[in-house]
């Protein structure tokens, strides 16, 4: 296709400038498709794969349907056994692709400790501020 454009331009006496423009234009369009569609898709697939690899029993999850649960076991074939709600009898095997978010076991406690430390620091700053006045 590009060669025929170059040959037509050369035969018409335009000097090939129109053919070079079209080659540049098509290259620019291909680059835009790559950076706007293909690259973000690859990045999302990699993030989803990392999420699946990081799952361990005891982690809290949210499914793509919006249900919250806890991972009990991960089978060799990749099936994930999830326990939902307070009822300990509600255990459902799921495909790992149905898991949207994973929160590591014990990570919520760390965040609470960090939040309480910041609150204590603010209280100390307020006390120091009052003592200076």
N, C-alpha and C positions, 0 to 999 in steps of 0.2 A: 504494500500500500504506500509506504513512504517512498520507495524507489520510483513508483509510477508518478507520484507527485513531483519528485525532483526531475524526472525525465520530461514531464509536461511543462514544467517551468523553464527548463533549459531549451526545450523546443520552441517555446513561445518567446524566448529572448528576454526573460525577466532577470536572468542572471542568477537564479537559484535562491534569491533572498526569501521568496515566499515559502520554498521548501524547508529552509532552515527555521523559519518562524514556526511552521507546523510541527517539525520535529521537537523544537523547544516547548511548544504548547502541549503536545502529547506527553512529553516527559514531565512537565509541571503537573499535569492532571494525574499521572500515575503516582507521583510523589505525594500529592494531596490525598489520594485514596489510601496510600500506605499509612500516612501519619494520622489520618482521621478515622480510619476504620480498622485496619489490620493490626497496627501496633497497640491500640487500647484493648482490643480483643485478646491479644496475646498476654497483655499485662493482667487482665481480669482472670484468664485461665490459670496463670501462674499463681495469683493470690488465692484462688479457690483450691488449687493443688496443695499449696502450703498450709492452708486451713485444714484440709483433710489429713495431711501428714502429722499435724500437731495435735490431733485429737487423742485423748487418753481417757481411760475410765475414771470417773469422778468429775469430769468437766461438765459445766452447765452449758446447755445449748439452746438455740432458738431455731425452729424449723422454718422452712420457707412458707409454711401455712400459718406461722405466728405462735406455735405452741412452744412452751418452755419445758425443758426436761433435763435429766441428768444421764450421762452415758454410763451404762453398767459394764458393757463388754464390747469388744470389737472382734468379730469372727475373722478367721483366716481368709474367707472369701470377700472380706471388706464390709460385710453387713454390720451395722451398728445397732446394739440393743439399748434402747432408751427407756427410762422410767419417767412417767409423766405424773405431775401433781403429788399430793400427799398420800394418795392411795398406793401402797407398795405393790399392789397386784397389777398395776397398769404398766406392763412392759411390752414394748412394741419394737420389732425389728425394722430397721429403716435402711434405705440406700444412703450412702454418704453425700450424694448430691442434693438430698433433701434438707441438709443442714446449712442454714444461712449464716449463723454466728456461733462462735465458741468463746466461752469465758473460762479461763483456766481455774482449776480448783484452788482455792485459797487466795486468788488475786483480789477478790472483793475485800478481804480482811486487810490486806496490805494497803489498799486505797483508803479504808476507814482510818487506819493508823496514821497514814500520812495526813489525812484531813484533820484528825484530832491534834496532831503535832502543829499544824499550821494555826489552828484555833488557839492553842496554848501560846504560840509565839505572838499572836496578835494581842492576847490578853496581857502578856508581859510588856509589849510595846506600849499599850495603853497605860499600864501601871507606871512605867518609866516616864511616860509623857506627863502624867499627873504629878509625879514626884518632882519633875523639873520645874513645874509651875509653882 
